[in-house]
Amino acid sequence: MLNTDPTDRQSHRRSAHNSKFLLALIVVAAFVVGLQYTDRALLPADETSMLWGMFTGLVLGGFLFGWLKGPW
């Protein structure tokens, strides 16, 4: 419904429910990327760039879409 009262502005923006799941994905991705540089690598060495791309995409996407909130 349209709100005709300009003083009663309610935010229709959805709260970020995905942030905990996204943070868990980022931690797991960082852990897997870190393991790639040890003797316990989970994936072949040629797939390290793909892991870095996924990790970077999760972090940047989280900030761009507002799923990760900073204190500012």
Legacy VTK file of the C-alpha trace (Angstrom):
# vtk DataFile Version 3.0
C-alpha trace
ASCII
DATASET POLYDATA
POINTS 72 float
0.000 0.000 0.000
1.077 3.523 -0.596
1.847 5.640 2.411
0.251 9.065 1.912
1.606 10.496 5.187
5.132 11.876 4.464
5.976 12.057 8.191
5.380 8.345 8.706
8.159 6.873 6.614
8.764 3.226 7.243
11.640 1.499 5.617
10.525 -1.225 3.259
14.076 -2.447 2.918
14.562 -6.064 3.879
17.002 -6.796 6.676
20.167 -8.706 5.827
19.407 -12.290 6.789
22.140 -13.636 4.543
25.051 -12.072 6.405
25.716 -15.014 8.763
25.649 -17.499 5.907
27.860 -15.249 3.784
30.354 -14.836 6.610
30.488 -18.616 7.027
31.128 -19.015 3.295
33.907 -16.409 3.412
35.581 -18.142 6.366
35.402 -21.535 4.630
36.718 -20.058 1.371
39.599 -18.359 3.195
40.407 -21.628 4.953
40.436 -23.588 1.679
42.564 -20.916 -0.041
44.979 -21.005 2.901
45.202 -24.793 2.687
46.179 -24.528 -0.973
49.554 -23.122 0.098
50.343 -25.963 2.496
51.119 -29.616 1.908
47.432 -30.453 2.612
45.954 -28.801 -0.480
42.385 -29.910 -1.160
42.425 -29.111 -4.889
45.089 -29.196 -7.629
47.408 -26.187 -7.868
45.894 -25.026 -11.172
42.552 -24.338 -9.443
43.981 -21.861 -6.933
43.093 -18.872 -9.122
39.461 -20.041 -9.249
39.416 -20.197 -5.434
40.855 -16.683 -5.191
38.182 -15.483 -7.618
35.384 -17.063 -5.586
36.785 -15.671 -2.329
37.161 -12.171 -3.770
33.681 -12.337 -5.295
32.122 -13.317 -1.973
33.791 -10.436 -0.148
33.123 -7.778 -2.801
29.593 -9.031 -3.462
28.849 -8.990 0.252
29.798 -5.347 0.511
28.226 -4.292 -2.778
24.867 -5.866 -2.011
24.926 -4.787 1.633
24.988 -8.275 3.178
28.069 -7.405 5.208
27.610 -4.331 7.335
30.494 -2.290 8.680
30.391 -0.146 11.798
30.241 3.026 9.689
LINES 1 73
72 0 1 2 3 4 5 6 7 8 9 10 11 12 13 14 15 16 17 18 19 20 21 22 23 24 25 26 27 28 29 30 31 32 33 34 35 36 37 38 39 40 41 42 43 44 45 46 47 48 49 50 51 52 53 54 55 56 57 58 59 60 61 62 63 64 65 66 67 68 69 70 71
